[in-house]
Amino acid sequence: MARGIWFLVPVLTGLALPALAQTELTLSANGAAQAEPDEAVANFNVQAVKPNASNAQGAVNQAVAKAMVAAHAVPGVVVTTGSYDSYSSTPDGQTKPQFTARQSLTLVQPAKDGVPDKAFTDLLAKLQADGLLLNGLSGELSEAGQDMLQQAAIRDALVQLRSQAKAIAVTLHKKVGALKTLNVNSGGGLLPPAPRVMALAAAPAPQSAPDKVRMTAHVTAKIELDPAS
């Protein structure tokens, strides 16, 4: 009997036991987060039409310079210039061309909930009275605000992903194992707020009550499911 045992031991130890099958999940989730705007943003167009290009550009330059001086006088306002262009056209019934020059101007002020203060709206009214065209007044998020909102949207997506994995593991009588891969795509997910109230007029100061800013994030992951202990 003992002889048989000695023969069986090397045979048994040489056998390779089959590995337990590994279950791998591929999951995705869309996260979202929203926040109140923290800046008031006004966009202007400055335009002049003159018989020659030099006069048109000179008029625009003068108007922009005057607007920037007025903007710098209001505490907290940051003013930047944008695209600049000029072109010629010949109106119907005329033989000589006329020249148009134009430039964009953006004013930004830190503002709780994106609502500008009276000094800012008075400034906008003044610039309109000076002939500048107000294209829009909105509440937006600063770069720091966007970063925080992006992280919140990603966290929301990850919470959903974890919840999905746990629910599937329970159903299959397994437990959540290692995270194999994780891809996060939050680019282009910022949705600008829709203004709840906006009145743009040349004489009175404009009123604005912007809605919340919303951001989304898409997350995909591969997660292992281990046998339940």
LOVEXLUM-434006 format. One record per residue: residue in three letters; x, y, z of N, C-alpha, C in turn; residue number from 0. Coordinates in pm, whole numbers, plus 50000, padded with zeros to 5 digits. Example, Ala and Ser with C-alpha at 12.3 -4.5 7.8 and 13.67 -1.06 7.14 Angstrom:
<pts>
PT  type    nxx    nyy    nzz   caxx   cayy   cazz    cxx    cyy    czz  seq
PT   ALA  51319  49431  50780  51230  49550  50780  51320  49670  50780    0
PT   SER  51285  49775  50708  51367  49894  50714  51290  50003  50787    1
</pts>
This chain:
<pts>
PT  type    nxx    nyy    nzz   caxx   cayy   cazz    cxx    cyy    czz  seq
PT   MET  50083  49880  50000  50000  50000  50000  50086  50124  50000    0
PT   ALA  50192  50124  50082  50283  50238  50087  50352  50258  49956    1
PT   ARG  50386  50146  49884  50452  50154  49754  50366  50229  49655    2
PT   GLY  50235  50204  49657  50144  50272  49565  50142  50422  49590    3
PT   ILE  50147  50464  49711  50147  50607  49743  50269  50674  49684    4
PT   TRP  50384  50610  49696  50507  50670  49644  50501  50686  49493    5
PT   PHE  50431  50601  49426  50418  50613  49280  50319  50722  49241    6
PT   LEU  50216  50743  49321  50112  50840  49285  50156  50985  49309    7
PT   VAL  50236  51012  49406  50272  51148  49441  50336  51223  49326    8
PT   PRO  50440  51171  49259  50499  51246  49149  50403  51264  49033    9
PT   VAL  50312  51173  49014  50215  51186  48904  50120  51301  48932   10
PT   LEU  50070  51311  49054  49973  51415  49090  50038  51553  49090   11
PT   THR  50160  51562  49141  50225  51693  49148  50263  51743  49010   12
PT   GLY  50272  51661  48915  50308  51704  48780  50189  51751  48699   13
PT   LEU  50068  51732  48747  49949  51775  48673  49927  51925  48691   14
PT   ALA  49894  51997  48580  49862  52141  48586  49713  52158  48604   15
PT   LEU  49673  52226  48709  49531  52248  48734  49479  52355  48639   16
PT   PRO  49360  52342  48584  49305  52443  48491  49281  52575  48562   17
PT   ALA  49319  52687  48495  49298  52821  48554  49150  52856  48553   18
PT   LEU  49110  52928  48655  48971  52971  48663  48944  53076  48555   19
PT   ALA  48832  53066  48488  48798  53160  48380  48779  53300  48438   20
PT   GLN  48835  53401  48370  48827  53540  48415  48719  53611  48335   21
PT   THR  48627  53680  48403  48523  53759  48336  48569  53904  48329   22
PT   GLU  48563  53961  48211  48606  54100  48192  48489  54182  48138   23
PT   LEU  48459  54291  48207  48349  54380  48167  48403  54497  48087   24
PT   THR  48329  54537  47986  48356  54662  47917  48234  54751  47937   25
PT   LEU  48252  54861  48011  48141  54947  48049  48166  55090  48003   26
PT   SER  48058  55165  47991  48070  55308  47960  47962  55384  48036   27
PT   ALA  47988  55511  48060  47892  55595  48132  47911  55740  48090   28
PT   ASN  47803  55815  48093  47805  55958  48064  47776  56035  48193   29
PT   GLY  47873  56113  48236  47855  56194  48355  47821  56337  48319   30
PT   ALA  47761  56408  48412  47725  56548  48389  47733  56625  48521   31
PT   ALA  47761  56753  48510  47764  56840  48627  47728  56980  48580   32
PT   GLN  47676  57059  48670  47640  57196  48634  47677  57291  48748   33
PT   ALA  47700  57416  48710  47740  57516  48809  47692  57653  48763   34
PT   GLU  47678  57741  48858  47643  57878  48825  47762  57947  48756   35
PT   PRO  47737  58032  48657  47847  58106  48595  47917  58194  48699   36
PT   ASP  48043  58224  48673  48117  58312  48764  48175  58433  48692   37
PT   GLU  48136  58453  48566  48180  58570  48491  48066  58626  48407   38
PT   ALA  48065  58756  48389  47975  58820  48294  48059  58857  48172   39
PT   VAL  48010  58820  48054  48086  58842  47930  48000  58917  47829   40
PT   ALA  48053  59027  47779  47985  59107  47678  48069  59112  47552   41
PT   ASN  48006  59091  47438  48076  59093  47309  48022  59208  47223   42
PT   PHE  48114  59289  47174  48079  59404  47092  48141  59393  46953   43
PT   ASN  48077  59460  46857  48136  59484  46727  48152  59634  46710   44
PT   VAL  48269  59675  46664  48295  59815  46633  48308  59825  46482   45
PT   GLN  48227  59909  46420  48224  59914  46273  48216  60058  46225   46
PT   ALA  48282  60086  46112  48278  60218  46050  48276  60202  45899   47
PT   VAL  48197  60286  45833  48187  60285  45686  48228  60423  45637   48
PT   LYS  48330  60429  45551  48383  60556  45503  48414  60547  45353   49
PT   PRO  48437  60663  45290  48469  60663  45146  48603  60600  45114   50
PT   ASN  48695  60594  45209  48823  60528  45184  48862  60442  45302   51
PT   ALA  48952  60347  45276  48989  60248  45377  49057  60311  45497   52
PT   SER  49142  60409  45472  49216  60472  45581  49122  60537  45682   53
PT   ASN  49022  60609  45632  48928  60675  45723  48845  60573  45801   54
PT   ALA  48805  60466  45734  48724  60363  45801  48804  60298  45913   55
PT   GLN  48928  60261  45884  49011  60197  45985  49045  60295  46099   56
PT   GLY  49067  60421  46063  49096  60520  46166  48980  60539  46261   57
PT   ALA  48857  60539  46206  48738  60555  46290  48721  60437  46385   58
PT   VAL  48747  60316  46335  48737  60197  46420  48843  60201  46529   59
PT   ASN  48966  60234  46491  49074  60240  46590  49043  60339  46701   60
PT   GLN  48989  60455  46662  48956  60557  46761  48845  60510  46854   61
PT   ALA  48741  60445  46797  48629  60397  46878  48673  60288  46975   62
PT   VAL  48759  60196  46927  48808  60088  47013  48894  60143  47126   63
PT   ALA  48982  60238  47094  49066  60299  47196  48982  60367  47303   64
PT   LYS  48879  60439  47263  48791  60507  47358  48717  60406  47446   65
PT   ALA  48671  60296  47384  48599  60193  47460  48690  60126  47561   66
PT   MET  48815  60102  47524  48908  60037  47616  48939  60127  47736   67
PT   VAL  48951  60257  47713  48972  60350  47824  48854  60345  47920   68
PT   ALA  48734  60346  47865  48614  60341  47949  48605  60210  48026   69
PT   ALA  48643  60099  47961  48636  59968  48026  48738  59957  48139   70
PT   HIS  48858  60008  48116  48963  60001  48218  48928  60084  48342   71
PT   ALA  48836  60176  48327  48796  60259  48441  48699  60189  48535   72
PT   VAL  48644  60076  48492  48548  60001  48574  48624  59889  48646   73
PT   PRO  48621  59884  48779  48696  59783  48854  48659  59640  48814   74
PT   GLY  48763  59559  48796  48743  59417  48769  48719  59382  48624   75
PT   VAL  48703  59480  48537  48672  59451  48397  48801  59426  48318   76
PT   VAL  48803  59317  48243  48914  59286  48153  48862  59299  48010   77
PT   VAL  48928  59378  47929  48884  59401  47791  48989  59350  47695   78
PT   THR  48946  59278  47593  49036  59225  47491  48977  59253  47353   79
PT   THR  49065  59274  47257  49022  59293  47118  49028  59160  47044   80
PT   GLY  48942  59146  46944  48939  59024  46866  48971  59050  46720   81
PT   SER  48901  58979  46633  48930  58985  46490  48912  59126  46435   82
PT   TYR  48994  59159  46337  48992  59290  46272  48994  59266  46122   83
PT   ASP  48902  59330  46050  48904  59316  45904  48844  59439  45838   84
PT   SER  48871  59452  45710  48814  59561  45632  48788  59510  45490   85
PT   TYR  48690  59573  45426  48655  59531  45289  48586  59647  45218   86
PT   SER  48582  59637  45085  48516  59740  45004  48391  59682  44940   87
PT   SER  48295  59767  44914  48171  59726  44847  48117  59846  44770   88
PT   THR  48037  59816  44671  47975  59921  44591  47824  59908  44602   89
PT   PRO  47760  59993  44681  47615  59984  44697  47542  60005  44564   90
PT   ASP  47422  59952  44557  47341  59969  44436  47319  60117  44406   91
PT   GLY  47334  60153  44280  47312  60291  44238  47432  60380  44254   92
PT   GLN  47542  60327  44307  47663  60407  44324  47775  60352  44235   93
PT   THR  47865  60440  44196  47978  60399  44112  48106  60388  44192   94
PT   LYS  48116  60463  44300  48236  60461  44382  48218  60362  44498   95
PT   PRO  48322  60286  44526  48312  60191  44639  48318  60263  44772   96
PT   GLN  48265  60197  44873  48279  60244  45010  48353  60137  45090   97
PT   PHE  48416  60178  45197  48502  60087  45272  48450  60068  45414   98
PT   THR  48446  59942  45454  48399  59907  45589  48514  59845  45667   99
PT   ALA  48534  59894  45787  48632  59835  45880  48557  59793  46005  100
PT   ARG  48599  59683  46067  48530  59638  46187  48626  59557  46274  101
PT   GLN  48597  59558  46403  48676  59484  46499  48586  59441  46614  102
PT   SER  48615  59324  46671  48537  59275  46785  48605  59313  46915  103
PT   LEU  48524  59323  47019  48571  59366  47150  48497  59282  47254  104
PT   THR  48572  59229  47350  48512  59145  47455  48545  59202  47592  105
PT   LEU  48441  59215  47675  48457  59264  47812  48416  59153  47908  106
PT   VAL  48500  59128  48008  48474  59022  48106  48487  59080  48247  107
PT   GLN  48390  59044  48332  48394  59087  48471  48358  58969  48561  108
PT   PRO  48438  58941  48667  48395  58839  48764  48258  58876  48820  109
PT   ALA  48166  58780  48820  48029  58811  48861  47964  58688  48921  110
PT   LYS  47913  58701  49041  47844  58590  49108  47721  58551  49026  111
PT   ASP  47712  58421  48998  47603  58365  48917  47599  58424  48777  112
PT   GLY  47707  58489  48734  47712  58546  48600  47634  58673  48582  113
PT   VAL  47583  58729  48691  47502  58851  48683  47593  58973  48702  114
PT   PRO  47608  59059  48601  47697  59174  48613  47644  59277  48712  115
PT   ASP  47736  59356  48769  47692  59461  48860  47651  59585  48780  116
PT   LYS  47603  59686  48851  47550  59806  48785  47659  59881  48708  117
PT   ALA  47780  59884  48763  47888  59954  48693  47916  59892  48556  118
PT   PHE  47905  59759  48550  47931  59690  48424  47818  59716  48323  119
PT   THR  47694  59705  48368  47583  59727  48275  47576  59875  48233  120
PT   ASP  47612  59965  48322  47618  60106  48282  47725  60128  48176  121
PT   LEU  47837  60057  48190  47943  60066  48090  47892  60017  47954  122
PT   LEU  47819  59906  47955  47766  59853  47830  47671  59953  47764  123
PT   ALA  47588  60016  47845  47495  60116  47791  47572  60234  47730  124
PT   LYS  47679  60275  47796  47759  60386  47747  47823  60351  47613  125
PT   LEU  47878  60230  47603  47942  60190  47478  47842  60180  47364  126
PT   GLN  47720  60135  47394  47616  60132  47292  47580  60273  47247  127
PT   ALA  47571  60364  47343  47541  60504  47309  47650  60565  47222  128
PT   ASP  47775  60513  47237  47886  60561  47155  47889  60498  47017  129
PT   GLY  47792  60410  46988  47782  60352  46855  47831  60210  46842  130
PT   LEU  47878  60148  46951  47922  60009  46944  47800  59917  46945  131
PT   LEU  47809  59808  46872  47699  59712  46862  47721  59599  46962  132
PT   LEU  47630  59585  47057  47637  59477  47156  47579  59350  47096  133
PT   ASN  47667  59252  47068  47622  59126  47008  47564  59030  47110  134
PT   GLY  47611  59037  47232  47561  58943  47332  47614  58971  47470  135
PT   LEU  47533  58937  47569  47571  58946  47710  47534  58812  47774  136
PT   SER  47634  58745  47830  47608  58612  47883  47686  58589  48011  137
PT   GLY  47643  58487  48085  47716  58441  48202  47795  58318  48165  138
PT   GLU  47924  58317  48195  48009  58205  48157  48096  58164  48274  139
PT   LEU  48167  58053  48255  48258  58003  48358  48401  58042  48325  140
PT   SER  48474  58083  48426  48617  58110  48411  48690  57978  48387  141
PT   GLU  48818  57987  48352  48897  57865  48330  48901  57780  48457  142
PT   ALA  48919  57844  48571  48921  57770  48697  48786  57703  48723  143
PT   GLY  48678  57774  48694  48545  57717  48710  48521  57600  48617  144
PT   GLN  48570  57610  48494  48555  57501  48398  48631  57377  48443  145
PT   ASP  48752  57396  48498  48830  57281  48546  48756  57209  48659  146
PT   MET  48700  57284  48752  48627  57223  48863  48503  57149  48814  147
PT   LEU  48433  57209  48716  48312  57147  48664  48345  57021  48585  148
PT   GLN  48457  57025  48513  48500  56907  48438  48528  56790  48532  149
PT   GLN  48599  56818  48642  48628  56713  48739  48500  56657  48800  150
PT   ALA  48402  56742  48824  48275  56697  48881  48201  56606  48782  151
PT   ALA  48205  56640  48653  48140  56557  48551  48208  56420  48541  152
PT   ILE  48342  56419  48549  48415  56293  48545  48382  56207  48667  153
PT   ARG  48377  56269  48784  48342  56193  48906  48204  56131  48893  154
PT   ASP  48110  56206  48837  47974  56154  48819  47976  56032  48728  155
PT   ALA  48054  56037  48620  48062  55923  48527  48126  55802  48596  156
PT   LEU  48228  55826  48676  48296  55715  48744  48205  55650  48849  157
PT   VAL  48126  55730  48918  48030  55674  49015  47930  55583  48944  158
PT   GLN  47882  55628  48829  47790  55544  48752  47856  55415  48707  159
PT   LEU  47982  55427  48663  48057  55310  48616  48074  55207  48729  160
PT   ARG  48111  55255  48847  48130  55167  48961  47998  55100  49000  161
PT   SER  47889  55176  48994  47758  55120  49028  47718  55010  48930  162
PT   GLN  47745  55032  48802  47715  54930  48701  47795  54802  48727  163
PT   ALA  47925  54820  48754  48011  54703  48776  47965  54623  48897  164
PT   LYS  47929  54692  49007  47884  54622  49127  47754  54545  49102  165
PT   ALA  47662  54609  49029  47533  54544  49002  47552  54419  48918  166
PT   ILE  47638  54426  48818  47661  54309  48732  47734  54200  48811  167
PT   ALA  47829  54239  48895  47902  54140  48974  47809  54064  49068  168
PT   VAL  47719  54136  49131  47624  54071  49222  47536  53972  49145  169
PT   THR  47489  54013  49030  47403  53925  48948  47475  53798  48908  170
PT   LEU  47604  53808  48878  47683  53692  48835  47749  53619  48951  171
PT   HIS  47718  53662  49074  47777  53601  49194  47929  53611  49192  172
PT   LYS  47976  53729  49155  48119  53757  49153  48145  53886  49230  173
PT   LYS  48270  53927  49233  48305  54055  49295  48391  54136  49198  174
PT   VAL  48386  54265  49214  48460  54355  49126  48609  54339  49153  175
PT   GLY  48685  54318  49044  48829  54300  49055  48906  54421  49006  176
PT   ALA  49016  54394  48937  49107  54500  48895  49050  54581  48780  177
PT   LEU  49085  54708  48780  49052  54796  48668  49162  54783  48564  178
PT   LYS  49127  54734  48446  49227  54707  48342  49259  54831  48259  179
PT   THR  49155  54898  48209  49176  55020  48130  49069  55122  48166  180
PT   LEU  49102  55249  48147  49006  55357  48174  49032  55469  48074  181
PT   ASN  48929  55508  48001  48937  55617  47904  48836  55725  47942  182
PT   VAL  48883  55847  47947  48797  55960  47983  48798  56060  47870  183
PT   ASN  48680  56097  47825  48668  56198  47719  48573  56306  47767  184
PT   SER  48630  56421  47800  48547  56533  47846  48559  56654  47753  185
PT   GLY  48626  56636  47639  48644  56747  47546  48513  56785  47478  186
PT   GLY  48493  56915  47465  48374  56962  47394  48245  56943  47469  187
PT   GLY  48255  56917  47600  48133  56890  47674  48071  57010  47742  188
PT   LEU  48130  57127  47725  48077  57244  47795  47958  57300  47721  189
PT   LEU  47844  57307  47789  47723  57361  47730  47696  57498  47789  190
PT   PRO  47701  57604  47705  47683  57739  47759  47542  57757  47812  191
PT   PRO  47527  57845  47911  47394  57866  47969  47303  57943  47875  192
PT   ALA  47176  57914  47885  47077  57992  47810  47031  58107  47898  193
PT   PRO  47029  58228  47845  46987  58341  47928  46840  58331  47964  194
PT   ARG  46808  58345  48092  46668  58341  48133  46601  58474  48102  195
PT   VAL  46674  58582  48121  46621  58714  48091  46733  58794  48027  196
PT   MET  46706  58857  47914  46806  58942  47853  46737  59050  47773  197
PT   ALA  46763  59173  47805  46706  59284  47730  46820  59372  47682  198
PT   LEU  46841  59379  47552  46948  59458  47496  46889  59579  47425  199
PT   ALA  46917  59695  47471  46865  59816  47410  46973  59921  47408  200
PT   ALA  46960  60021  47322  47064  60120  47306  47069  60218  47423  201
PT   ALA  46954  60251  47479  46951  60354  47584  46969  60295  47724  202
PT   PRO  46877  60208  47772  46892  60160  47909  47002  60055  47920  203
PT   ALA  47050  60034  48042  47150  59930  48066  47084  59794  48048  204
PT   PRO  47153  59699  47984  47095  59566  47963  47083  59488  48092  205
PT   GLN  46984  59399  48097  46961  59314  48213  46994  59170  48175  206
PT   SER  47050  59095  48268  47088  58958  48238  47073  58870  48361  207
PT   ALA  47016  58750  48343  47006  58651  48450  47034  58515  48387  208
PT   PRO  47161  58482  48365  47197  58359  48294  47167  58233  48373  209
PT   ASP  47146  58126  48299  47120  57995  48359  47253  57929  48395  210
PT   LYS  47245  57808  48451  47366  57736  48490  47440  57684  48367  211
PT   VAL  47571  57666  48385  47656  57605  48282  47662  57455  48309  212
PT   ARG  47653  57376  48203  47651  57230  48217  47768  57170  48139  213
PT   MET  47832  57069  48196  47942  57000  48130  47920  56850  48138  214
PT   THR  47961  56779  48033  47946  56633  48030  48083  56567  48016  215
PT   ALA  48089  56440  48051  48211  56360  48037  48172  56217  48005  216
PT   HIS  48243  56155  47912  48217  56016  47872  48333  55929  47919  217
PT   VAL  48302  55820  47988  48404  55733  48045  48379  55590  48000  218
PT   THR  48484  55522  47957  48476  55378  47925  48585  55306  48004  219
PT   ALA  48557  55181  48042  48654  55107  48123  48638  54956  48101  220
PT   LYS  48748  54886  48123  48746  54740  48127  48780  54697  48270  221
PT   ILE  48691  54616  48327  48703  54579  48468  48694  54427  48479  222
PT   GLU  48783  54369  48556  48778  54225  48579  48679  54192  48691  223
PT   LEU  48612  54079  48677  48526  54024  48782  48591  53900  48836  224
PT   ASP  48614  53899  48967  48678  53785  49032  48571  53693  49092  225
PT   PRO  48605  53568  49113  48512  53477  49180  48481  53529  49320  226
PT   ALA  48356  53514  49360  48317  53558  49493  48386  53471  49597  227
PT   SER  48432  53531  49704  48502  53456  49808  48404  53382  49897  228
</pts>
